[in-house]
Amino acid sequence: MVPLNELTAETILSDETLTEVFDEEDEIHRARLLLSLSDRAKELGVKTKFESLVKAFNRVLKETQKARRDKETQQQSYDNYTQFGDDYPAYYCGNWVADIHGVRTYTILGEQLACYHPIIPVQRLKNAETKKEKVKLAFQKGYRWEEIIVDKEIIASAAKIVSLAPLGVSVTSETAKYLVRYLADVENYNLGVIGMQVSTSKLGWFDDNFLPYTENIIFDGEAKYKDIFDAVVEHGDYDLWMQLVKETRRSSRIEPHIYMAGSFASVLIGQLDMLPFILNVWGDTGKGKTVSIMMAASIWANPREGMFMADSTDTATTLEVKCDVLNDLPLLLDDLSKRAKKYGMDEVTDLIYALCAGKGKGRSDTSLSLRRVPTWKNVILTNIERPLSSDTMRGGAVNRVIDVEMEEGDIFPDGNKTVAILKENYGFAGREFVQTVQDIGMDTIKAIQREFYEKILQIADKQGVQKEPKQMLPLSAILTADKIATEYIFMDGIYLDIEKCVGYLKSRDEVSEHARAYEYIQSEVSINMAKFKPEPNVGYKGEIWGAFDQKTGCVCINPNAFARIGKSGNFDTKAFCGWAMKKNLMVIDEKNKKIPKVKKINGASVRCYWIKLPPDQDGPSEFVSVDDEQMELPFN
């Protein structure tokens, strides 16, 4: 109740104040409250009006008590238990009348409605990640029962419980207070009956269980992401799906085969202690990339647009949350070119870093408390019309991407027919693969993965190329998943060509951001030769970016031009200079050990970056060999 000294002449005479007093079950305490209020009413000059209202409330109270006794006599068959039919057990509900006509109780003001229709808490949930409780509510509108899972804080607040209205619960600001009381009473009266269940908002592994293929854990994700959960279901004819996939595998097209292997591999990544990675298929549009990624999606779920597969133009935050929900299941992004067109390739690079980190950003909610940081360990399947690991992409992003170039021709003889079959038949192989993994055991699977890693090393050594370990590990997981699927699910003896797959991996120099930056600088100098070595007879009047120094075999680049080259090449010029000095690819001012070093250009002394070049660019007398080790990145 509001403190006495804060009551005004208007509020002391309000129904809310007197209702709160007369709702007090302790008659002695109620009498003391009325005396105190009477004294306050006298101070405010409204004592006569106040006492008149008290008499009226007393009269209504007696009438209500009589009506309640009469009602209880009429309703004695209910015996203070819910009477919602046979769909759910009857729960003790105290002073509430809960039947097919709704939920109500009786106060001094008469009958008070809590809900227009049957509603009952049927399960208590405790989230494994947040440790917060949720409640599963069942409610009936018309002849159909529905169930929703809501945060406990929502049904504990009259202000928040009205948010259930869009979900179908008939609650208003007038009935909210009583609905909160009713739900709290029923839950607390029946703690031994309404069981507690472990829940999670993430799909995938939970100890030895795998959601959604277990009944030991309940999914309690937000309603807007329940569509993803609902999409992971078996539907249609498994034999028809299997026939289609086997025909595709026999066609020897690498694209759908490696996509499916990557999709299967997603559930192994966390178990093998690996970080997420991207498997990207690139090539001309209209050749079957989208159908291939739909086939990979159909292993687990409904491959229709807007169901299991994500929209490539979703915000980075939305994709983080979807990854968190998918957890061990693959994230599928069709046609990344739409994202590149909308946000630019630099943003795509940032997205690759974010997705492959396996961890989202920490954020606060409206109450300024920190939200749980989203986490995931899965495979991200993408496609685009060009290699995702471009020359200007930072090395940390490149080494998390396996780019697969499409072969010539259409992947599927009849793409429309394939899509029609996939949309109606899906979700069977995922359950079978998870069960197979559980039967084989992770110790055996880890041994298979290590064998594939050693084979990849041997093939790379045979080819005389050093492959990037952070790409070899993901490929070993893909090959492991392919072996399991081939031998236990498809049983057709058609394995991925390991030598062809090793060819998709980048070499260390290709992945090294600094080595690639060095090559980019050479390219920029070559195509802008006139800016460094203008022909005297031509009368060149354009920009001068620097000059060549024949003695040292260096190109000397003006700081402003060097900064522009770094920006266009998407590399950190300061970090590159540190690397180049260690590799003896940069000449510095020996006197003060500083860079840039002074160079005379057209008679003026200019501090420039002196970078050694290969001989075909008027550089040093012999080619500079670069054997770079991968720089430290935010991936372990």
Protein Blocks (a to p, Z undefined) as FASTA:
>chain_A
ZZfklpcfklmmpmklmmmmmmpmblmlmmmmmmmmmmmmmmnopmmmmmmmmmmmmmmm
mmmmmmmmmmmmmmmmnnopacebjkbccddehjaccdfkbccdddfkopadfbfbdcdd
fbdcddfklopacddddddehjbccdddddfklmmpfklmmmmmmnopacdfklmmmmmm
mmmmmmmmmmmmmccddddfbecjehjbccfkbfkbccfbdfklmmmmmmmccehjfklm
mmmmmmmmmnopaklmmmmmmmmmmmmmmmnopacdddddeddehilpmmmmmmmmmmmm
ccbghilbccfkbcfklmmmmmmmnomaccddehjllmmmmnopklmmmmmmmmmnopac
ddddfkopacdddddddddddddfbdfbdfklcfklmmmcccddddedjfbfblmlmmmm
mmmgghklmmmmmmmmmmnopklmmmmmmmmmmmmmmmmmmnopacdfklmmmmmmmmmm
mmmmmmmmnonopacdfklmmmmpccfklmmmklmmmmmmmmmmmmmmmmmmccfklopa
bdcfbdcdfknopacddfklmmmmmmmnopafklmmmmmmmnopaccdfklopacdddde
ehiacddddddddfklopafbdcdddddddddfbZZ
